[in-house]
């Protein structure tokens, strides 16, 4: 009698069964089991899978299809959303079911590795890339970490460890921490409501201490200010430079006169 064999002997990644069909080992697919399955993770965006069995119709969300398939061993559904998986587990975040390469990359079937789209990274393309690697002026953190940094807020949605952004170092800002903050100072001409007058000064000096660092949230460096003199001028013989600086700082920052 005539005999046949499975294509390519199942490539050494499966067993040849009835009707000369390969049953592939785990993480291998294809008629001859020569292709690899790439890692899965939560999809960033999901959509109905459509007519999976070629019946020219769409089954309901409760109908499980393709049980025992290479990609969906436990089966899947054609209609979206699927509120429970084939094992009866109720699903949360049904718009973000598990997908190969998280739906944000293409699978290299030869290597079994994801080729992520621009802006995504990870073995399953499961997280976003920080723009420009934060330009070397910040740290790349998840939205969960960024929320915790902001007064210990909690963020625990499906993308808590998938959406990433830059936390910029002091003095830098912008989505990629590329832009610098310019020096901050008091307008050298300002309107005083108390005596309805304009006060001008050309006095320039430096202030620096730990209090200023905490209050203004800046790195330790000398803050140069064009300071106002309110309603009178200081004479060198009337007050020392230290006392003058303390008084002007008190007016700017509304703090007690202490050094």
BABAPA-97744 format. One record per residue (C-alpha): x, y, z; residue number from 0. Coordinates in steps of 0.1 Angstrom, whole numbers, plus 5000, padded with zeros to 4 digits. Example, Ala and Ser with C-alpha at 12.3 -4.5 7.8 and 13.67 -1.06 7.14 Angstrom:
BEGIN
{atom {5123; 4955; 5078}; 0}
{atom {5137; 4989; 5071}; 1}
This chain:
BEGIN
{atom {5000; 5000; 5000}; 0}
{atom {5010; 5036; 4994}; 1}
{atom {5024; 5055; 5024}; 2}
{atom {5030; 5092; 5030}; 3}
{atom {5047; 5113; 5056}; 4}
{atom {5042; 5147; 5073}; 5}
{atom {5057; 5178; 5056}; 6}
{atom {5093; 5183; 5063}; 7}
{atom {5090; 5156; 5090}; 8}
{atom {5074; 5184; 5111}; 9}
{atom {5108; 5201; 5112}; 10}
{atom {5117; 5182; 5143}; 11}
{atom {5093; 5204; 5163}; 12}
{atom {5062; 5182; 5163}; 13}
{atom {5047; 5147; 5159}; 14}
{atom {5033; 5132; 5127}; 15}
{atom {4998; 5120; 5132}; 16}
{atom {4968; 5108; 5113}; 17}
{atom {4963; 5121; 5078}; 18}
{atom {4999; 5130; 5077}; 19}
{atom {4993; 5161; 5098}; 20}
{atom {5018; 5176; 5122}; 21}
{atom {5009; 5182; 5158}; 22}
{atom {5034; 5209; 5168}; 23}
{atom {5052; 5212; 5201}; 24}
{atom {5045; 5242; 5223}; 25}
{atom {5055; 5275; 5208}; 26}
{atom {5058; 5261; 5172}; 27}
{atom {5032; 5266; 5145}; 28}
{atom {5027; 5260; 5108}; 29}
{atom {5019; 5231; 5086}; 30}
{atom {5054; 5217; 5091}; 31}
{atom {5059; 5232; 5126}; 32}
{atom {5088; 5253; 5112}; 33}
{atom {5075; 5287; 5126}; 34}
{atom {5078; 5301; 5161}; 35}
{atom {5052; 5317; 5183}; 36}
{atom {5062; 5351; 5197}; 37}
{atom {5056; 5362; 5233}; 38}
{atom {5021; 5374; 5243}; 39}
{atom {5010; 5402; 5266}; 40}
{atom {4981; 5426; 5271}; 41}
{atom {4971; 5443; 5238}; 42}
{atom {4973; 5481; 5237}; 43}
{atom {4943; 5480; 5214}; 44}
{atom {4920; 5451; 5207}; 45}
{atom {4894; 5442; 5181}; 46}
{atom {4870; 5414; 5173}; 47}
{atom {4888; 5384; 5156}; 48}
{atom {4861; 5379; 5131}; 49}
{atom {4852; 5346; 5112}; 50}
{atom {4879; 5323; 5125}; 51}
{atom {4864; 5290; 5113}; 52}
{atom {4855; 5301; 5078}; 53}
{atom {4818; 5296; 5085}; 54}
{atom {4809; 5329; 5068}; 55}
{atom {4792; 5340; 5101}; 56}
{atom {4802; 5354; 5135}; 57}
{atom {4795; 5334; 5166}; 58}
{atom {4784; 5350; 5199}; 59}
{atom {4808; 5361; 5226}; 60}
{atom {4800; 5330; 5246}; 61}
{atom {4810; 5306; 5218}; 62}
{atom {4845; 5293; 5221}; 63}
{atom {4864; 5286; 5189}; 64}
{atom {4897; 5271; 5179}; 65}
{atom {4901; 5250; 5211}; 66}
{atom {4935; 5232; 5208}; 67}
{atom {4949; 5255; 5182}; 68}
{atom {4985; 5265; 5181}; 69}
{atom {4980; 5301; 5189}; 70}
{atom {4949; 5297; 5212}; 71}
{atom {4952; 5263; 5230}; 72}
{atom {4923; 5271; 5252}; 73}
{atom {4903; 5286; 5224}; 74}
{atom {4891; 5321; 5217}; 75}
{atom {4860; 5340; 5205}; 76}
{atom {4850; 5356; 5172}; 77}
{atom {4829; 5384; 5187}; 78}
{atom {4842; 5412; 5209}; 79}
{atom {4842; 5415; 5238}; 80}
{atom {4847; 5381; 5254}; 81}
{atom {4835; 5385; 5290}; 82}
{atom {4850; 5352; 5301}; 83}
{atom {4877; 5329; 5287}; 84}
{atom {4873; 5293; 5277}; 85}
{atom {4880; 5282; 5313}; 86}
{atom {4851; 5303; 5326}; 87}
{atom {4873; 5330; 5342}; 88}
{atom {4856; 5364; 5341}; 89}
{atom {4878; 5389; 5323}; 90}
{atom {4884; 5424; 5333}; 91}
{atom {4897; 5450; 5308}; 92}
{atom {4882; 5430; 5279}; 93}
{atom {4895; 5455; 5254}; 94}
{atom {4930; 5444; 5262}; 95}
{atom {4932; 5407; 5259}; 96}
{atom {4965; 5389; 5254}; 97}
{atom {4979; 5393; 5219}; 98}
{atom {5011; 5383; 5202}; 99}
{atom {5036; 5411; 5205}; 100}
{atom {5009; 5430; 5224}; 101}
{atom {4995; 5441; 5190}; 102}
{atom {5024; 5465; 5188}; 103}
{atom {5049; 5446; 5167}; 104}
{atom {5054; 5419; 5141}; 105}
{atom {5065; 5384; 5149}; 106}
{atom {5097; 5371; 5134}; 107}
{atom {5085; 5335; 5128}; 108}
{atom {5121; 5322; 5123}; 109}
{atom {5134; 5335; 5156}; 110}
{atom {5102; 5337; 5176}; 111}
{atom {5111; 5373; 5185}; 112}
{atom {5089; 5404; 5183}; 113}
{atom {5100; 5433; 5160}; 114}
{atom {5084; 5462; 5179}; 115}
{atom {5068; 5492; 5162}; 116}
{atom {5085; 5526; 5168}; 117}
{atom {5079; 5538; 5203}; 118}
{atom {5075; 5503; 5219}; 119}
{atom {5099; 5479; 5234}; 120}
{atom {5102; 5447; 5255}; 121}
{atom {5102; 5410; 5246}; 122}
{atom {5064; 5413; 5238}; 123}
{atom {5065; 5450; 5229}; 124}
{atom {5046; 5454; 5261}; 125}
{atom {5058; 5488; 5272}; 126}
{atom {5063; 5523; 5257}; 127}
{atom {5097; 5539; 5251}; 128}
{atom {5106; 5571; 5268}; 129}
{atom {5112; 5598; 5242}; 130}
{atom {5149; 5603; 5234}; 131}
{atom {5158; 5583; 5265}; 132}
{atom {5150; 5615; 5285}; 133}
{atom {5180; 5632; 5269}; 134}
{atom {5202; 5621; 5298}; 135}
{atom {5184; 5646; 5321}; 136}
{atom {5158; 5624; 5337}; 137}
{atom {5146; 5589; 5345}; 138}
{atom {5123; 5568; 5325}; 139}
{atom {5094; 5557; 5348}; 140}
{atom {5061; 5539; 5345}; 141}
{atom {5028; 5557; 5350}; 142}
{atom {5025; 5538; 5383}; 143}
{atom {5059; 5552; 5395}; 144}
{atom {5051; 5587; 5382}; 145}
{atom {5018; 5587; 5401}; 146}
{atom {5036; 5575; 5433}; 147}
{atom {5061; 5603; 5429}; 148}
{atom {5032; 5629; 5428}; 149}
{atom {5021; 5629; 5464}; 150}
{atom {5020; 5591; 5466}; 151}
{atom {4990; 5588; 5442}; 152}
{atom {4980; 5553; 5433}; 153}
{atom {4975; 5541; 5397}; 154}
{atom {4966; 5504; 5391}; 155}
{atom {4949; 5502; 5358}; 156}
{atom {4958; 5477; 5331}; 157}
{atom {4986; 5499; 5316}; 158}
{atom {5002; 5509; 5350}; 159}
{atom {5035; 5492; 5340}; 160}
{atom {5032; 5497; 5302}; 161}
{atom {5029; 5535; 5298}; 162}
{atom {5062; 5552; 5304}; 163}
{atom {5073; 5588; 5306}; 164}
{atom {5102; 5610; 5317}; 165}
{atom {5107; 5623; 5352}; 166}
{atom {5130; 5653; 5345}; 167}
{atom {5159; 5664; 5367}; 168}
{atom {5156; 5698; 5384}; 169}
{atom {5162; 5725; 5359}; 170}
{atom {5148; 5705; 5329}; 171}
{atom {5114; 5700; 5315}; 172}
{atom {5095; 5688; 5284}; 173}
{atom {5084; 5653; 5273}; 174}
{atom {5120; 5643; 5267}; 175}
{atom {5136; 5665; 5294}; 176}
{atom {5155; 5684; 5267}; 177}
{atom {5144; 5719; 5275}; 178}
{atom {5160; 5740; 5302}; 179}
{atom {5142; 5762; 5328}; 180}
{atom {5152; 5798; 5325}; 181}
{atom {5162; 5818; 5357}; 182}
{atom {5132; 5830; 5377}; 183}
{atom {5132; 5865; 5391}; 184}
{atom {5110; 5894; 5403}; 185}
{atom {5099; 5920; 5378}; 186}
{atom {5123; 5950; 5383}; 187}
{atom {5093; 5973; 5379}; 188}
{atom {5062; 5964; 5399}; 189}
{atom {5031; 5980; 5411}; 190}
{atom {5026; 5983; 5448}; 191}
{atom {4989; 5984; 5458}; 192}
{atom {4997; 5996; 5493}; 193}
{atom {5009; 6030; 5482}; 194}
{atom {4999; 6030; 5446}; 195}
{atom {5034; 6035; 5433}; 196}
{atom {5061; 6019; 5412}; 197}
{atom {5093; 6008; 5428}; 198}
{atom {5125; 6003; 5409}; 199}
{atom {5159; 5989; 5420}; 200}
{atom {5191; 5980; 5403}; 201}
{atom {5205; 5962; 5433}; 202}
{atom {5218; 5927; 5425}; 203}
{atom {5231; 5901; 5449}; 204}
{atom {5230; 5863; 5455}; 205}
{atom {5210; 5843; 5481}; 206}
{atom {5216; 5806; 5489}; 207}
{atom {5206; 5783; 5517}; 208}
{atom {5187; 5751; 5522}; 209}
{atom {5154; 5769; 5528}; 210}
{atom {5155; 5784; 5494}; 211}
{atom {5162; 5750; 5478}; 212}
{atom {5132; 5734; 5495}; 213}
{atom {5108; 5763; 5489}; 214}
{atom {5117; 5769; 5453}; 215}
{atom {5125; 5733; 5443}; 216}
{atom {5157; 5741; 5426}; 217}
{atom {5192; 5726; 5426}; 218}
{atom {5217; 5742; 5450}; 219}
{atom {5231; 5772; 5432}; 220}
{atom {5232; 5809; 5436}; 221}
{atom {5199; 5825; 5427}; 222}
{atom {5206; 5860; 5413}; 223}
{atom {5177; 5884; 5416}; 224}
{atom {5168; 5919; 5406}; 225}
{atom {5152; 5929; 5439}; 226}
{atom {5128; 5956; 5448}; 227}
{atom {5135; 5981; 5476}; 228}
{atom {5099; 5989; 5485}; 229}
{atom {5094; 6024; 5498}; 230}
{atom {5129; 6034; 5509}; 231}
{atom {5165; 6030; 5498}; 232}
{atom {5193; 6013; 5518}; 233}
{atom {5225; 6031; 5525}; 234}
{atom {5256; 6011; 5529}; 235}
{atom {5263; 6027; 5563}; 236}
{atom {5228; 6019; 5575}; 237}
{atom {5227; 5982; 5572}; 238}
{atom {5251; 5954; 5565}; 239}
{atom {5250; 5933; 5532}; 240}
{atom {5239; 5902; 5552}; 241}
{atom {5210; 5921; 5569}; 242}
{atom {5200; 5937; 5536}; 243}
{atom {5199; 5903; 5519}; 244}
{atom {5179; 5888; 5547}; 245}
{atom {5153; 5916; 5545}; 246}
{atom {5150; 5913; 5508}; 247}
{atom {5146; 5876; 5509}; 248}
{atom {5119; 5879; 5535}; 249}
{atom {5100; 5903; 5512}; 250}
{atom {5103; 5880; 5482}; 251}
{atom {5096; 5847; 5500}; 252}
{atom {5074; 5860; 5529}; 253}
{atom {5095; 5843; 5555}; 254}
{atom {5107; 5855; 5589}; 255}
{atom {5139; 5875; 5590}; 256}
{atom {5163; 5847; 5599}; 257}
{atom {5196; 5833; 5585}; 258}
